[in-house]
Amino acid sequence: MSKLAMHGGHPVRARPYPTWPTYAPDDVRALEEVLGGDAWGGHPVPRPATRRFTTDFARYQGARHCVLTSSGTTGLEVALRALGIGEGDEVIVPCLSFVATAAAVISAGARPVFVDVVAATSAMDPDHVAAAVTPRTRAIMPVHLAQHMADMDRLTAIARKGGVAIVEDAAQAHGQRWREVGAGCFGEFGIFSHQDSKGMAAGEGGSILTSDEHLAHAAESIVDCGRARGGGPSLRGGNHRMTDLQAALLNGALTRFPAQREMRAAAAAHLESTCTIPGVTIAPADPRLTRLSFSRFSLTIEPAEFAGADGMTVRRALEAEGIPCWAPYPSVGHYDLFAPWAALLRQRHGADAVPAGFDTGDALWARQIYLRENVFRDGTEGIVDLVEALAKVHDAAGALGDQP
């Protein structure tokens, strides 16, 4: 049995995986073109690079309109405010997500209502969503995590029945399709992130997709300091614009993205077909997910098969073996940040309005590992090294708790 690298043994992989984000000579030329003009910032809208990206990205995902903003987090808040959601309103969010999902609801003045998730996808459980809808509910905010998407068939039906909006947090879901409909195109709005770790990166930034022209103009107004758009009224806004420099980078990123997505998807298929390690589970993709895309890839471990070690311990061991990983998201419903809103909901609706725990979300946090996307851009060798590292950690699991 090989000695674990975290205890001084030789790592499975000494060579680093490909770096991310990437750039090409065309990106340098595009930035120089912007720098040589007088359109560095984001006003007036749209600047040349911005116009190109918003047109192309909306077409790629399948929406009619795209509005750029300073971040995915800002995009979520702008979308809610464009829908008129605010004081006294409730927005249903999953308990597993980056903190920005629920924080954007609070920033818009509304109340986040947390629901548990489905183990296979880490996405909000439609049964729990249906039970959480009240007369105060104004929107459902599904989050597409890792290589999975939320059940958009059921969530769309629930939203229509309840007369509420859908705002997709598609921060990680560039390129994904559900029944050949692009992520971010099912409801009133879909929000994408362009932060460094995402599959279409510009350092920072966000895209707001919609097929409703009125909502697009409202979002543009809020992003651009409240300036009126499309003959509509001026809205209370702020400076949430993206610069044309960032948009120039996104144009190059979008050009390269289809090939990168295909590379990741092929590597993921190879992983699923070759990973037969006891206690390691890769949930199969929902057959309705017709185009796979991800900026991180999730798998779960069964602690009993790893001598009782949880996902965090196994993740640290994998990182020592040269496999880039992410820590999983904890259940955000437990954060102190959201305690006042949970208390208000309990007071208004009763003690059971906000569950004391999120069983599935909590269990996933203890068992889940996110793999970084660059593991899937190194061809077959990258996956072979990953599987070897997983097997090594599994076989040496009894030593995971030892001090290095």
C-alpha positions, 0 to 999 in steps of 0.5 A, a space after each residue: 500500500 502506497 504511503 499517502 502524499 499528505 503523510 510524506 509519500 510520493 503524489 500520484 501526480 506531480 505535474 500540474 493540471 492546465 491553468 485556468 482561466 486561459 487567454 489567447 493572442 486574440 484577447 490581447 489584441 481585443 484589449 488593445 483595441 479597446 484601450 486604443 479607443 475611448 470606450 473603456 467603461 460601460 457607459 453609454 450602453 452598449 459599447 462595441 465589445 459589449 454589443 458583440 458579447 451580449 448578442 452572441 451569448 444570448 444567441 448561444 444560450 437561446 435567449 433574446 436579450 442579455 444585459 451585462 453587469 458587474 457580477 453574478 451576485 449583482 445580476 441576481 439582485 437586479 433581476 429581482 428588482 426588475 421584477 418589482 420584488 422587495 419588502 414583504 416578498 418571499 423568494 424560495 432558494 435552495 439550502 445548498 448554494 454559494 451565499 450570494 444566492 440568498 444574499 441577493 434576495 436580502 439585498 433586494 429587500 425580500 426574504 429568502 425561504 430555504 428548501 432542501 435539495 435532491 441528493 443526486 443533483 444538489 438542486 432544490 427539491 421540487 416537492 419542498 418547493 411546492 410546499 413552500 409556496 405561499 401568497 407572499 412568494 414572488 419567485 423561485 430561484 433554482 441553482 444549477 450546481 456542478 454538472 447537474 441542473 435543477 428539475 426545470 420541468 417540475 419547477 416551471 410547472 410549480 411556478 406557473 401554477 403559483 403565478 410566480 417568477 423563475 430567476 435561474 441562478 445559472 452562475 456555473 451553467 454556461 452551455 448547459 441545456 435541458 431538453 435542448 433549452 439553454 440554462 437561464 432561459 426557462 423563466 423570467 431571468 437567468 443569471 450567469 457569473 464570469 468570475 475567474 473560476 467559472 467556465 466563461 471568465 473575465 475576472 469578474 462580471 455577470 450576464 442577465 438573460 431574458 426573453 422579455 423586452 420590458 424586463 430587459 429594459 428594466 434590468 438595463 436601467 437598474 444596472 446603468 444608474 436608473 437611466 430610462 431604457 426603451 421608452 420605459 421609466 427611470 428606475 432606482 438603480 446604481 452603477 452595476 455596469 461591466 466594462 468594455 475591457 471585460 466584455 472584450 475578454 468574454 468575446 474571446 472566452 465565448 469563442 473558445 468555450 464550445 471546444 472546452 465544453 466538449 473536452 470537459 464532457 468527454 473527460 467526464 464520460 471517461 471518468 464515469 465509465 472507469 471509476 469503479 472505486 468502492 464508496 465513490 459515487 458519481 450521480 448519473 446525468 438526468 436524461 433530460 440534460 441534453 448538453 453537459 457543461 460544468 465549471 466544477 464536477 461533483 462526486 460523493 464518498 461513503 465515509 464507511 468505505 473510507 474508514 469513517 473519513 468525511 469528504 473534507 478529509 478525502 478532499 485534502 488527501 486528493 489535493 496532496 496527491 495532485 488533484 485540484 478540488 473544491 470544498 463543498 457548499 455548506 447549508 446556507 440556511 444555517 448561516 448566522 447571516 440569515 438567522 433574522 429572516 428565518 426568525 421572522 418567517 417562523 414568527 409569521 408562519 409558525 415554527 415549521 416554516 423554516 426547518 431547523 435542519 436540511 437533512 439532504 443538504 447537510 449529508 451532502 456537505 459531509 460527503 461531497 467533493 467538487 473537482 476543479 474543471 481543469 482536471 477535465 482539460 488534460 485528456 485521458 491522462 488527467 482522468 487516469 491520474 484522478 482515478 488512481 489517486 481516488 483508489 490510492 486514498 481509498 486503499 490507504 483510508 485507514 491512515 487518513 486520520 494519522 498525523 503527518 
